Amino acid sequence: MEPIHLFEKVEFSKDNFVPKQIHIGDAGAAVLISFEPGQTMPPHPHPGALEVILYGVDGEGALVIGDEEKPFKKGDLVFCKGEVPIGPKNPGQGRFVVLVTLVLKQLVSKVG
């Protein structure tokens, strides 16, 4: 398998945040989400995922995790349970890019 260059996948739109599917496999999925200033993804759970892993690829923004909002920036990494509502947002002035990786429940049942 060839390496994936995330910065080549980044795409922005003034109208809405842009999710780009990076990978879907038996073990999980990865989505790169790009936000212009002011764009927000409503918090939502991922019921098919055991865990959701978020990585700050570029810029600064925030994550709504359950009932809390936390700052989130390039280089930050967060692990959440799939049933916890999460929503990245960009309240700042610059662009913000997040990589979301889902670890699927069916993988764990196959391994365990």
Phi and psi restraints in degrees (range 20) as a CNS / XPLOR table:
assign (resid 1 and name C) (resid 2 and name N)
       (resid 2 and name CA) (resid 2 and name C) 1.0 -84.4 20.0 2
assign (resid 2 and name N) (resid 2 and name CA)
       (resid 2 and name C) (resid 3 and name N) 1.0 149.2 20.0 2
assign (resid 2 and name C) (resid 3 and name N)
       (resid 3 and name CA) (resid 3 and name C) 1.0 -62.9 20.0 2
assign (resid 3 and name N) (resid 3 and name CA)
       (resid 3 and name C) (resid 4 and name N) 1.0 149.7 20.0 2
assign (resid 3 and name C) (resid 4 and name N)
       (resid 4 and name CA) (resid 4 and name C) 1.0 -102.8 20.0 2
assign (resid 4 and name N) (resid 4 and name CA)
       (resid 4 and name C) (resid 5 and name N) 1.0 126.0 20.0 2
assign (resid 4 and name C) (resid 5 and name N)
       (resid 5 and name CA) (resid 5 and name C) 1.0 -95.1 20.0 2
assign (resid 5 and name N) (resid 5 and name CA)
       (resid 5 and name C) (resid 6 and name N) 1.0 101.0 20.0 2
assign (resid 5 and name C) (resid 6 and name N)
       (resid 6 and name CA) (resid 6 and name C) 1.0 -57.5 20.0 2
assign (resid 6 and name N) (resid 6 and name CA)
       (resid 6 and name C) (resid 7 and name N) 1.0 -40.4 20.0 2
assign (resid 6 and name C) (resid 7 and name N)
       (resid 7 and name CA) (resid 7 and name C) 1.0 -65.8 20.0 2
assign (resid 7 and name N) (resid 7 and name CA)
       (resid 7 and name C) (resid 8 and name N) 1.0 -20.4 20.0 2
assign (resid 7 and name C) (resid 8 and name N)
       (resid 8 and name CA) (resid 8 and name C) 1.0 -76.4 20.0 2
assign (resid 8 and name N) (resid 8 and name CA)
       (resid 8 and name C) (resid 9 and name N) 1.0 -17.7 20.0 2
assign (resid 8 and name C) (resid 9 and name N)
       (resid 9 and name CA) (resid 9 and name C) 1.0 -93.8 20.0 2
assign (resid 9 and name N) (resid 9 and name CA)
       (resid 9 and name C) (resid 10 and name N) 1.0 -14.3 20.0 2
assign (resid 9 and name C) (resid 10 and name N)
       (resid 10 and name CA) (resid 10 and name C) 1.0 -65.3 20.0 2
assign (resid 10 and name N) (resid 10 and name CA)
       (resid 10 and name C) (resid 11 and name N) 1.0 132.7 20.0 2
assign (resid 10 and name C) (resid 11 and name N)
       (resid 11 and name CA) (resid 11 and name C) 1.0 -144.7 20.0 2
assign (resid 11 and name N) (resid 11 and name CA)
       (resid 11 and name C) (resid 12 and name N) 1.0 135.5 20.0 2
assign (resid 11 and name C) (resid 12 and name N)
       (resid 12 and name CA) (resid 12 and name C) 1.0 -116.3 20.0 2
assign (resid 12 and name N) (resid 12 and name CA)
       (resid 12 and name C) (resid 13 and name N) 1.0 154.7 20.0 2
assign (resid 12 and name C) (resid 13 and name N)
       (resid 13 and name CA) (resid 13 and name C) 1.0 -141.6 20.0 2
assign (resid 13 and name N) (resid 13 and name CA)
       (resid 13 and name C) (resid 14 and name N) 1.0 137.8 20.0 2
assign (resid 13 and name C) (resid 14 and name N)
       (resid 14 and name CA) (resid 14 and name C) 1.0 -68.6 20.0 2
assign (resid 14 and name N) (resid 14 and name CA)
       (resid 14 and name C) (resid 15 and name N) 1.0 -22.0 20.0 2
assign (resid 14 and name C) (resid 15 and name N)
       (resid 15 and name CA) (resid 15 and name C) 1.0 -80.2 20.0 2
assign (resid 15 and name N) (resid 15 and name CA)
       (resid 15 and name C) (resid 16 and name N) 1.0 -36.6 20.0 2
assign (resid 15 and name C) (resid 16 and name N)
       (resid 16 and name CA) (resid 16 and name C) 1.0 -164.0 20.0 2
assign (resid 16 and name N) (resid 16 and name CA)
       (resid 16 and name C) (resid 17 and name N) 1.0 161.3 20.0 2
assign (resid 16 and name C) (resid 17 and name N)
       (resid 17 and name CA) (resid 17 and name C) 1.0 -61.2 20.0 2
assign (resid 17 and name N) (resid 17 and name CA)
       (resid 17 and name C) (resid 18 and name N) 1.0 154.9 20.0 2
assign (resid 17 and name C) (resid 18 and name N)
       (resid 18 and name CA) (resid 18 and name C) 1.0 -118.8 20.0 2
assign (resid 18 and name N) (resid 18 and name CA)
       (resid 18 and name C) (resid 19 and name N) 1.0 110.8 20.0 2
assign (resid 18 and name C) (resid 19 and name N)
       (resid 19 and name CA) (resid 19 and name C) 1.0 -89.4 20.0 2
assign (resid 19 and name N) (resid 19 and name CA)
       (resid 19 and name C) (resid 20 and name N) 1.0 132.3 20.0 2
assign (resid 19 and name C) (resid 20 and name N)
       (resid 20 and name CA) (resid 20 and name C) 1.0 -122.2 20.0 2
assign (resid 20 and name N) (resid 20 and name CA)
       (resid 20 and name C) (resid 21 and name N) 1.0 120.0 20.0 2
assign (resid 20 and name C) (resid 21 and name N)
       (resid 21 and name CA) (resid 21 and name C) 1.0 -68.2 20.0 2
assign (resid 21 and name N) (resid 21 and name CA)
       (resid 21 and name C) (resid 22 and name N) 1.0 122.3 20.0 2
assign (resid 21 and name C) (resid 22 and name N)
       (resid 22 and name CA) (resid 22 and name C) 1.0 -98.0 20.0 2
assign (resid 22 and name N) (resid 22 and name CA)
       (resid 22 and name C) (resid 23 and name N) 1.0 -39.5 20.0 2
assign (resid 22 and name C) (resid 23 and name N)
       (resid 23 and name CA) (resid 23 and name C) 1.0 -158.8 20.0 2
assign (resid 23 and name N) (resid 23 and name CA)
       (resid 23 and name C) (resid 24 and name N) 1.0 140.8 20.0 2
assign (resid 23 and name C) (resid 24 and name N)
       (resid 24 and name CA) (resid 24 and name C) 1.0 -134.0 20.0 2
assign (resid 24 and name N) (resid 24 and name CA)
       (resid 24 and name C) (resid 25 and name N) 1.0 127.6 20.0 2
assign (resid 24 and name C) (resid 25 and name N)
       (resid 25 and name CA) (resid 25 and name C) 1.0 -148.1 20.0 2
assign (resid 25 and name N) (resid 25 and name CA)
       (resid 25 and name C) (resid 26 and name N) 1.0 -174.9 20.0 2
assign (resid 25 and name C) (resid 26 and name N)
       (resid 26 and name CA) (resid 26 and name C) 1.0 -64.6 20.0 2
assign (resid 26 and name N) (resid 26 and name CA)
       (resid 26 and name C) (resid 27 and name N) 1.0 -31.8 20.0 2
assign (resid 26 and name C) (resid 27 and name N)
       (resid 27 and name CA) (resid 27 and name C) 1.0 -85.1 20.0 2
assign (resid 27 and name N) (resid 27 and name CA)
       (resid 27 and name C) (resid 28 and name N) 1.0 -24.5 20.0 2
assign (resid 27 and name C) (resid 28 and name N)
       (resid 28 and name CA) (resid 28 and name C) 1.0 167.6 20.0 2
assign (resid 28 and name N) (resid 28 and name CA)
       (resid 28 and name C) (resid 29 and name N) 1.0 -163.2 20.0 2
assign (resid 28 and name C) (resid 29 and name N)
       (resid 29 and name CA) (resid 29 and name C) 1.0 -144.4 20.0 2
assign (resid 29 and name N) (resid 29 and name CA)
       (resid 29 and name C) (resid 30 and name N) 1.0 154.8 20.0 2
assign (resid 29 and name C) (resid 30 and name N)
       (resid 30 and name CA) (resid 30 and name C) 1.0 -132.8 20.0 2
assign (resid 30 and name N) (resid 30 and name CA)
       (resid 30 and name C) (resid 31 and name N) 1.0 133.8 20.0 2
assign (resid 30 and name C) (resid 31 and name N)
       (resid 31 and name CA) (resid 31 and name C) 1.0 -131.3 20.0 2
assign (resid 31 and name N) (resid 31 and name CA)
       (resid 31 and name C) (resid 32 and name N) 1.0 132.1 20.0 2
assign (resid 31 and name C) (resid 32 and name N)
       (resid 32 and name CA) (resid 32 and name C) 1.0 -97.7 20.0 2
assign (resid 32 and name N) (resid 32 and name CA)
       (resid 32 and name C) (resid 33 and name N) 1.0 124.7 20.0 2
assign (resid 32 and name C) (resid 33 and name N)
       (resid 33 and name CA) (resid 33 and name C) 1.0 -120.2 20.0 2
assign (resid 33 and name N) (resid 33 and name CA)
       (resid 33 and name C) (resid 34 and name N) 1.0 126.3 20.0 2
assign (resid 33 and name C) (resid 34 and name N)
       (resid 34 and name CA) (resid 34 and name C) 1.0 -113.7 20.0 2
assign (resid 34 and name N) (resid 34 and name CA)
       (resid 34 and name C) (resid 35 and name N) 1.0 131.9 20.0 2
assign (resid 34 and name C) (resid 35 and name N)
       (resid 35 and name CA) (resid 35 and name C) 1.0 -122.5 20.0 2
assign (resid 35 and name N) (resid 35 and name CA)
       (resid 35 and name C) (resid 36 and name N) 1.0 130.1 20.0 2
assign (resid 35 and name C) (resid 36 and name N)
       (resid 36 and name CA) (resid 36 and name C) 1.0 -80.2 20.0 2
assign (resid 36 and name N) (resid 36 and name CA)
       (resid 36 and name C) (resid 37 and name N) 1.0 163.9 20.0 2
assign (resid 36 and name C) (resid 37 and name N)
       (resid 37 and name CA) (resid 37 and name C) 1.0 -53.8 20.0 2
assign (resid 37 and name N) (resid 37 and name CA)
       (resid 37 and name C) (resid 38 and name N) 1.0 136.1 20.0 2
assign (resid 37 and name C) (resid 38 and name N)
       (resid 38 and name CA) (resid 38 and name C) 1.0 87.7 20.0 2
assign (resid 38 and name N) (resid 38 and name CA)
       (resid 38 and name C) (resid 39 and name N) 1.0 -9.9 20.0 2
assign (resid 38 and name C) (resid 39 and name N)
       (resid 39 and name CA) (resid 39 and name C) 1.0 -83.8 20.0 2
assign (resid 39 and name N) (resid 39 and name CA)
       (resid 39 and name C) (resid 40 and name N) 1.0 144.6 20.0 2
assign (resid 39 and name C) (resid 40 and name N)
       (resid 40 and name CA) (resid 40 and name C) 1.0 -138.6 20.0 2
assign (resid 40 and name N) (resid 40 and name CA)
       (resid 40 and name C) (resid 41 and name N) 1.0 139.0 20.0 2
assign (resid 40 and name C) (resid 41 and name N)
       (resid 41 and name CA) (resid 41 and name C) 1.0 -101.6 20.0 2
assign (resid 41 and name N) (resid 41 and name CA)
       (resid 41 and name C) (resid 42 and name N) 1.0 123.0 20.0 2
assign (resid 41 and name C) (resid 42 and name N)
       (resid 42 and name CA) (resid 42 and name C) 1.0 -59.2 20.0 2
assign (resid 42 and name N) (resid 42 and name CA)
       (resid 42 and name C) (resid 43 and name N) 1.0 138.4 20.0 2
assign (resid 42 and name C) (resid 43 and name N)
       (resid 43 and name CA) (resid 43 and name C) 1.0 -59.2 20.0 2
assign (resid 43 and name N) (resid 43 and name CA)
       (resid 43 and name C) (resid 44 and name N) 1.0 137.5 20.0 2
assign (resid 43 and name C) (resid 44 and name N)
       (resid 44 and name CA) (resid 44 and name C) 1.0 -154.8 20.0 2
assign (resid 44 and name N) (resid 44 and name CA)
       (resid 44 and name C) (resid 45 and name N) 1.0 149.3 20.0 2
assign (resid 44 and name C) (resid 45 and name N)
       (resid 45 and name CA) (resid 45 and name C) 1.0 -82.7 20.0 2
assign (resid 45 and name N) (resid 45 and name CA)
       (resid 45 and name C) (resid 46 and name N) 1.0 168.0 20.0 2
assign (resid 45 and name C) (resid 46 and name N)
       (resid 46 and name CA) (resid 46 and name C) 1.0 -125.6 20.0 2
assign (resid 46 and name N) (resid 46 and name CA)
       (resid 46 and name C) (resid 47 and name N) 1.0 79.9 20.0 2
assign (resid 46 and name C) (resid 47 and name N)
       (resid 47 and name CA) (resid 47 and name C) 1.0 -61.8 20.0 2
assign (resid 47 and name N) (resid 47 and name CA)
       (resid 47 and name C) (resid 48 and name N) 1.0 -24.0 20.0 2
assign (resid 47 and name C) (resid 48 and name N)
       (resid 48 and name CA) (resid 48 and name C) 1.0 -84.3 20.0 2
assign (resid 48 and name N) (resid 48 and name CA)
       (resid 48 and name C) (resid 49 and name N) 1.0 -4.2 20.0 2
assign (resid 48 and name C) (resid 49 and name N)
       (resid 49 and name CA) (resid 49 and name C) 1.0 -106.1 20.0 2
assign (resid 49 and name N) (resid 49 and name CA)
       (resid 49 and name C) (resid 50 and name N) 1.0 136.6 20.0 2
assign (resid 49 and name C) (resid 50 and name N)
       (resid 50 and name CA) (resid 50 and name C) 1.0 -73.9 20.0 2
assign (resid 50 and name N) (resid 50 and name CA)
       (resid 50 and name C) (resid 51 and name N) 1.0 -42.0 20.0 2
assign (resid 50 and name C) (resid 51 and name N)
       (resid 51 and name CA) (resid 51 and name C) 1.0 -141.0 20.0 2
assign (resid 51 and name N) (resid 51 and name CA)
       (resid 51 and name C) (resid 52 and name N) 1.0 147.9 20.0 2
assign (resid 51 and name C) (resid 52 and name N)
       (resid 52 and name CA) (resid 52 and name C) 1.0 -120.1 20.0 2
assign (resid 52 and name N) (resid 52 and name CA)
       (resid 52 and name C) (resid 53 and name N) 1.0 127.2 20.0 2
assign (resid 52 and name C) (resid 53 and name N)
       (resid 53 and name CA) (resid 53 and name C) 1.0 -114.7 20.0 2
assign (resid 53 and name N) (resid 53 and name CA)
       (resid 53 and name C) (resid 54 and name N) 1.0 125.1 20.0 2
assign (resid 53 and name C) (resid 54 and name N)
       (resid 54 and name CA) (resid 54 and name C) 1.0 -115.6 20.0 2
assign (resid 54 and name N) (resid 54 and name CA)
       (resid 54 and name C) (resid 55 and name N) 1.0 133.8 20.0 2
assign (resid 54 and name C) (resid 55 and name N)
       (resid 55 and name CA) (resid 55 and name C) 1.0 -127.7 20.0 2
assign (resid 55 and name N) (resid 55 and name CA)
       (resid 55 and name C) (resid 56 and name N) 1.0 129.4 20.0 2
assign (resid 55 and name C) (resid 56 and name N)
       (resid 56 and name CA) (resid 56 and name C) 1.0 -77.9 20.0 2
assign (resid 56 and name N) (resid 56 and name CA)
       (resid 56 and name C) (resid 57 and name N) 1.0 108.7 20.0 2
assign (resid 56 and name C) (resid 57 and name N)
       (resid 57 and name CA) (resid 57 and name C) 1.0 -82.8 20.0 2
assign (resid 57 and name N) (resid 57 and name CA)
       (resid 57 and name C) (resid 58 and name N) 1.0 -41.2 20.0 2
assign (resid 57 and name C) (resid 58 and name N)
       (resid 58 and name CA) (resid 58 and name C) 1.0 -158.8 20.0 2
assign (resid 58 and name N) (resid 58 and name CA)
       (resid 58 and name C) (resid 59 and name N) 1.0 146.9 20.0 2
assign (resid 58 and name C) (resid 59 and name N)
       (resid 59 and name CA) (resid 59 and name C) 1.0 79.2 20.0 2
assign (resid 59 and name N) (resid 59 and name CA)
       (resid 59 and name C) (resid 60 and name N) 1.0 -166.9 20.0 2
assign (resid 59 and name C) (resid 60 and name N)
       (resid 60 and name CA) (resid 60 and name C) 1.0 -133.3 20.0 2
assign (resid 60 and name N) (resid 60 and name CA)
       (resid 60 and name C) (resid 61 and name N) 1.0 143.7 20.0 2
assign (resid 60 and name C) (resid 61 and name N)
       (resid 61 and name CA) (resid 61 and name C) 1.0 -158.2 20.0 2
assign (resid 61 and name N) (resid 61 and name CA)
       (resid 61 and name C) (resid 62 and name N) 1.0 -143.9 20.0 2
assign (resid 61 and name C) (resid 62 and name N)
       (resid 62 and name CA) (resid 62 and name C) 1.0 -149.4 20.0 2
assign (resid 62 and name N) (resid 62 and name CA)
       (resid 62 and name C) (resid 63 and name N) 1.0 158.3 20.0 2
assign (resid 62 and name C) (resid 63 and name N)
       (resid 63 and name CA) (resid 63 and name C) 1.0 -122.7 20.0 2
assign (resid 63 and name N) (resid 63 and name CA)
       (resid 63 and name C) (resid 64 and name N) 1.0 131.0 20.0 2
assign (resid 63 and name C) (resid 64 and name N)
       (resid 64 and name CA) (resid 64 and name C) 1.0 -93.0 20.0 2
assign (resid 64 and name N) (resid 64 and name CA)
       (resid 64 and name C) (resid 65 and name N) 1.0 120.0 20.0 2
assign (resid 64 and name C) (resid 65 and name N)
       (resid 65 and name CA) (resid 65 and name C) 1.0 -124.3 20.0 2
assign (resid 65 and name N) (resid 65 and name CA)
       (resid 65 and name C) (resid 66 and name N) 1.0 108.7 20.0 2
assign (resid 65 and name C) (resid 66 and name N)
       (resid 66 and name CA) (resid 66 and name C) 1.0 63.5 20.0 2
assign (resid 66 and name N) (resid 66 and name CA)
       (resid 66 and name C) (resid 67 and name N) 1.0 -120.6 20.0 2
assign (resid 66 and name C) (resid 67 and name N)
       (resid 67 and name CA) (resid 67 and name C) 1.0 -99.7 20.0 2
assign (resid 67 and name N) (resid 67 and name CA)
       (resid 67 and name C) (resid 68 and name N) 1.0 4.5 20.0 2
assign (resid 67 and name C) (resid 68 and name N)
       (resid 68 and name CA) (resid 68 and name C) 1.0 -110.8 20.0 2
assign (resid 68 and name N) (resid 68 and name CA)
       (resid 68 and name C) (resid 69 and name N) 1.0 146.9 20.0 2
assign (resid 68 and name C) (resid 69 and name N)
       (resid 69 and name CA) (resid 69 and name C) 1.0 -113.5 20.0 2
assign (resid 69 and name N) (resid 69 and name CA)
       (resid 69 and name C) (resid 70 and name N) 1.0 129.9 20.0 2
assign (resid 69 and name C) (resid 70 and name N)
       (resid 70 and name CA) (resid 70 and name C) 1.0 -127.8 20.0 2
assign (resid 70 and name N) (resid 70 and name CA)
       (resid 70 and name C) (resid 71 and name N) 1.0 143.5 20.0 2
assign (resid 70 and name C) (resid 71 and name N)
       (resid 71 and name CA) (resid 71 and name C) 1.0 -62.2 20.0 2
assign (resid 71 and name N) (resid 71 and name CA)
       (resid 71 and name C) (resid 72 and name N) 1.0 147.5 20.0 2
assign (resid 71 and name C) (resid 72 and name N)
       (resid 72 and name CA) (resid 72 and name C) 1.0 -147.4 20.0 2
assign (resid 72 and name N) (resid 72 and name CA)
       (resid 72 and name C) (resid 73 and name N) 1.0 129.0 20.0 2
assign (resid 72 and name C) (resid 73 and name N)
       (resid 73 and name CA) (resid 73 and name C) 1.0 -139.2 20.0 2
assign (resid 73 and name N) (resid 73 and name CA)
       (resid 73 and name C) (resid 74 and name N) 1.0 174.5 20.0 2
assign (resid 73 and name C) (resid 74 and name N)
       (resid 74 and name CA) (resid 74 and name C) 1.0 -49.1 20.0 2
assign (resid 74 and name N) (resid 74 and name CA)
       (resid 74 and name C) (resid 75 and name N) 1.0 129.0 20.0 2
assign (resid 74 and name C) (resid 75 and name N)
       (resid 75 and name CA) (resid 75 and name C) 1.0 92.8 20.0 2
assign (resid 75 and name N) (resid 75 and name CA)
       (resid 75 and name C) (resid 76 and name N) 1.0 -13.3 20.0 2
assign (resid 75 and name C) (resid 76 and name N)
       (resid 76 and name CA) (resid 76 and name C) 1.0 -76.6 20.0 2
assign (resid 76 and name N) (resid 76 and name CA)
       (resid 76 and name C) (resid 77 and name N) 1.0 150.2 20.0 2
assign (resid 76 and name C) (resid 77 and name N)
       (resid 77 and name CA) (resid 77 and name C) 1.0 -137.6 20.0 2
assign (resid 77 and name N) (resid 77 and name CA)
       (resid 77 and name C) (resid 78 and name N) 1.0 132.1 20.0 2
assign (resid 77 and name C) (resid 78 and name N)
       (resid 78 and name CA) (resid 78 and name C) 1.0 -133.8 20.0 2
assign (resid 78 and name N) (resid 78 and name CA)
       (resid 78 and name C) (resid 79 and name N) 1.0 139.1 20.0 2
assign (resid 78 and name C) (resid 79 and name N)
       (resid 79 and name CA) (resid 79 and name C) 1.0 -114.0 20.0 2
assign (resid 79 and name N) (resid 79 and name CA)
       (resid 79 and name C) (resid 80 and name N) 1.0 128.5 20.0 2
assign (resid 79 and name C) (resid 80 and name N)
       (resid 80 and name CA) (resid 80 and name C) 1.0 -130.7 20.0 2
assign (resid 80 and name N) (resid 80 and name CA)
       (resid 80 and name C) (resid 81 and name N) 1.0 150.8 20.0 2
assign (resid 80 and name C) (resid 81 and name N)
       (resid 81 and name CA) (resid 81 and name C) 1.0 -71.5 20.0 2
assign (resid 81 and name N) (resid 81 and name CA)
       (resid 81 and name C) (resid 82 and name N) 1.0 147.9 20.0 2
assign (resid 81 and name C) (resid 82 and name N)
       (resid 82 and name CA) (resid 82 and name C) 1.0 -60.7 20.0 2
assign (resid 82 and name N) (resid 82 and name CA)
       (resid 82 and name C) (resid 83 and name N) 1.0 -28.7 20.0 2
assign (resid 82 and name C) (resid 83 and name N)
       (resid 83 and name CA) (resid 83 and name C) 1.0 -82.2 20.0 2
assign (resid 83 and name N) (resid 83 and name CA)
       (resid 83 and name C) (resid 84 and name N) 1.0 -9.3 20.0 2
assign (resid 83 and name C) (resid 84 and name N)
       (resid 84 and name CA) (resid 84 and name C) 1.0 -80.8 20.0 2
assign (resid 84 and name N) (resid 84 and name CA)
       (resid 84 and name C) (resid 85 and name N) 1.0 126.1 20.0 2
assign (resid 84 and name C) (resid 85 and name N)
       (resid 85 and name CA) (resid 85 and name C) 1.0 -65.0 20.0 2
assign (resid 85 and name N) (resid 85 and name CA)
       (resid 85 and name C) (resid 86 and name N) 1.0 131.0 20.0 2
assign (resid 85 and name C) (resid 86 and name N)
       (resid 86 and name CA) (resid 86 and name C) 1.0 -132.2 20.0 2
assign (resid 86 and name N) (resid 86 and name CA)
       (resid 86 and name C) (resid 87 and name N) 1.0 149.7 20.0 2
assign (resid 86 and name C) (resid 87 and name N)
       (resid 87 and name CA) (resid 87 and name C) 1.0 -156.3 20.0 2
assign (resid 87 and name N) (resid 87 and name CA)
       (resid 87 and name C) (resid 88 and name N) 1.0 111.8 20.0 2
assign (resid 87 and name C) (resid 88 and name N)
       (resid 88 and name CA) (resid 88 and name C) 1.0 -71.4 20.0 2
assign (resid 88 and name N) (resid 88 and name CA)
       (resid 88 and name C) (resid 89 and name N) 1.0 152.3 20.0 2
assign (resid 88 and name C) (resid 89 and name N)
       (resid 89 and name CA) (resid 89 and name C) 1.0 -152.1 20.0 2
assign (resid 89 and name N) (resid 89 and name CA)
       (resid 89 and name C) (resid 90 and name N) 1.0 160.5 20.0 2
assign (resid 89 and name C) (resid 90 and name N)
       (resid 90 and name CA) (resid 90 and name C) 1.0 -124.0 20.0 2
assign (resid 90 and name N) (resid 90 and name CA)
       (resid 90 and name C) (resid 91 and name N) 1.0 88.7 20.0 2
assign (resid 90 and name C) (resid 91 and name N)
       (resid 91 and name CA) (resid 91 and name C) 1.0 -82.8 20.0 2
assign (resid 91 and name N) (resid 91 and name CA)
       (resid 91 and name C) (resid 92 and name N) 1.0 -3.6 20.0 2
assign (resid 91 and name C) (resid 92 and name N)
       (resid 92 and name CA) (resid 92 and name C) 1.0 -87.2 20.0 2
assign (resid 92 and name N) (resid 92 and name CA)
       (resid 92 and name C) (resid 93 and name N) 1.0 -166.9 20.0 2
assign (resid 92 and name C) (resid 93 and name N)
       (resid 93 and name CA) (resid 93 and name C) 1.0 -99.0 20.0 2
assign (resid 93 and name N) (resid 93 and name CA)
       (resid 93 and name C) (resid 94 and name N) 1.0 -19.6 20.0 2
assign (resid 93 and name C) (resid 94 and name N)
       (resid 94 and name CA) (resid 94 and name C) 1.0 -104.0 20.0 2
assign (resid 94 and name N) (resid 94 and name CA)
       (resid 94 and name C) (resid 95 and name N) 1.0 177.9 20.0 2
assign (resid 94 and name C) (resid 95 and name N)
       (resid 95 and name CA) (resid 95 and name C) 1.0 -77.8 20.0 2
assign (resid 95 and name N) (resid 95 and name CA)
       (resid 95 and name C) (resid 96 and name N) 1.0 158.0 20.0 2
assign (resid 95 and name C) (resid 96 and name N)
       (resid 96 and name CA) (resid 96 and name C) 1.0 -141.5 20.0 2
assign (resid 96 and name N) (resid 96 and name CA)
       (resid 96 and name C) (resid 97 and name N) 1.0 130.9 20.0 2
assign (resid 96 and name C) (resid 97 and name N)
       (resid 97 and name CA) (resid 97 and name C) 1.0 -129.9 20.0 2
assign (resid 97 and name N) (resid 97 and name CA)
       (resid 97 and name C) (resid 98 and name N) 1.0 131.4 20.0 2
assign (resid 97 and name C) (resid 98 and name N)
       (resid 98 and name CA) (resid 98 and name C) 1.0 -127.4 20.0 2
assign (resid 98 and name N) (resid 98 and name CA)
       (resid 98 and name C) (resid 99 and name N) 1.0 137.8 20.0 2
assign (resid 98 and name C) (resid 99 and name N)
       (resid 99 and name CA) (resid 99 and name C) 1.0 -102.2 20.0 2
assign (resid 99 and name N) (resid 99 and name CA)
       (resid 99 and name C) (resid 100 and name N) 1.0 123.4 20.0 2
assign (resid 99 and name C) (resid 100 and name N)
       (resid 100 and name CA) (resid 100 and name C) 1.0 -110.9 20.0 2
assign (resid 100 and name N) (resid 100 and name CA)
       (resid 100 and name C) (resid 101 and name N) 1.0 124.3 20.0 2
assign (resid 100 and name C) (resid 101 and name N)
       (resid 101 and name CA) (resid 101 and name C) 1.0 -118.0 20.0 2
assign (resid 101 and name N) (resid 101 and name CA)
       (resid 101 and name C) (resid 102 and name N) 1.0 129.2 20.0 2
assign (resid 101 and name C) (resid 102 and name N)
       (resid 102 and name CA) (resid 102 and name C) 1.0 -104.8 20.0 2
assign (resid 102 and name N) (resid 102 and name CA)
       (resid 102 and name C) (resid 103 and name N) 1.0 128.2 20.0 2
assign (resid 102 and name C) (resid 103 and name N)
       (resid 103 and name CA) (resid 103 and name C) 1.0 -98.3 20.0 2
assign (resid 103 and name N) (resid 103 and name CA)
       (resid 103 and name C) (resid 104 and name N) 1.0 113.5 20.0 2
assign (resid 103 and name C) (resid 104 and name N)
       (resid 104 and name CA) (resid 104 and name C) 1.0 -77.5 20.0 2
assign (resid 104 and name N) (resid 104 and name CA)
       (resid 104 and name C) (resid 105 and name N) 1.0 144.4 20.0 2
assign (resid 104 and name C) (resid 105 and name N)
       (resid 105 and name CA) (resid 105 and name C) 1.0 -60.6 20.0 2
assign (resid 105 and name N) (resid 105 and name CA)
       (resid 105 and name C) (resid 106 and name N) 1.0 -36.5 20.0 2
assign (resid 105 and name C) (resid 106 and name N)
       (resid 106 and name CA) (resid 106 and name C) 1.0 -63.8 20.0 2
assign (resid 106 and name N) (resid 106 and name CA)
       (resid 106 and name C) (resid 107 and name N) 1.0 -27.3 20.0 2
assign (resid 106 and name C) (resid 107 and name N)
       (resid 107 and name CA) (resid 107 and name C) 1.0 -63.6 20.0 2
assign (resid 107 and name N) (resid 107 and name CA)
       (resid 107 and name C) (resid 108 and name N) 1.0 -45.6 20.0 2
assign (resid 107 and name C) (resid 108 and name N)
       (resid 108 and name CA) (resid 108 and name C) 1.0 -63.7 20.0 2
assign (resid 108 and name N) (resid 108 and name CA)
       (resid 108 and name C) (resid 109 and name N) 1.0 -39.7 20.0 2
assign (resid 108 and name C) (resid 109 and name N)
       (resid 109 and name CA) (resid 109 and name C) 1.0 -67.9 20.0 2
assign (resid 109 and name N) (resid 109 and name CA)
       (resid 109 and name C) (resid 110 and name N) 1.0 -29.3 20.0 2
assign (resid 109 and name C) (resid 110 and name N)
       (resid 110 and name CA) (resid 110 and name C) 1.0 -72.5 20.0 2
assign (resid 110 and name N) (resid 110 and name CA)
       (resid 110 and name C) (resid 111 and name N) 1.0 -37.8 20.0 2
assign (resid 110 and name C) (resid 111 and name N)
       (resid 111 and name CA) (resid 111 and name C) 1.0 -77.3 20.0 2
assign (resid 111 and name N) (resid 111 and name CA)
       (resid 111 and name C) (resid 112 and name N) 1.0 -41.1 20.0 2
